Amino acid sequence: MKDGTINNAYKTLKTFENQLPKNFVRIHQSYIVNTNFISRISYGKSHCTLKQNKMQLPFSKSYRENIDGLKKILSKNTISALN
């Protein structure tokens, strides 16, 4: 969560993935992230960096398509911020 707390739930992430808004993306077997809080994607190190606390979350090859979509979103946001 934004404040650093962790929510433990006894449901699969797939359950949450289907219930969350479209700005939440699955990047790893253990992680779903809010695209509004991603500041950087490092393909070489296979991790995403969060804006708030610079925390780095790994992403896996099986979710590479989601990462590519996330990259497009970040690119659009960067371009519109520059204009």
N, C-alpha and C positions, 0 to 999 in steps of 0.2 A: 504494500500500500504506500501511498505518498508519504505518510509519516514514519515509514519503516516497519510497521507492524506486519506480521505474517498471519494470514487466516488459514487455519487448518480445517479441512472439510472432508467428509467421508463420501464424497462423490468424485467421479472422475473429472479431469480437466475438460474432457470432451463435453460433458454436461454443461459446464460453465461457458465453454467456447461457443456453444450453440445459443446460449441465453444472453450473452454480452452484446453490446452495440458493435457496429462494423469497425469502429476505430480500435478495437481490441484484436490483436493478432497472435496466433500461436507461433512461437519461434523455436520451441524445444519441447521435448516430452514433459518437462517440468515447469515450463514458463509460458504464460500469456501476458502480453504487454499492451499498454495503452500507447498507440502510435503518437499521441500528442506529447509524450514524455521521453521520446527517443531523440538523442542529439546526434548520434554518430553510429555508423555501421562499419565494422572492420572485417572485411572478407578474409584477409590473411590470417587473423587471429580467431576468426569465427565468433565474434561477440558484438553485442549492441551496447552502447553507452547511454545511460539515463541522464537527463538534463539536470535534475535536482541535486543528486549526490554523487554523480560521476560513477555510479556503480556499473559494473560490466556484467552483462548476462550472456551466457553462451547461446549460440543457436546451432542447430544440427542440420546436416545435409538433407534430411527428410523434410524439413520445413523451408528449404531454400527458395521455393516458389513464393512463400509468404514474405521472406526477407527481400526478394526482388520487388515485390509489390510495395513493401515498406520503403524501400529505397526510392521508388518513384514518388511516393507521398512526400518524403523528405526533400527531394529535389524540387517539387512544385512549391513547397513551403519556403524553401530557400530563395528560389527565383522571385516569388511574389514579395518576399521581405526586402529584396534588393531594389525592387521597382518602386 
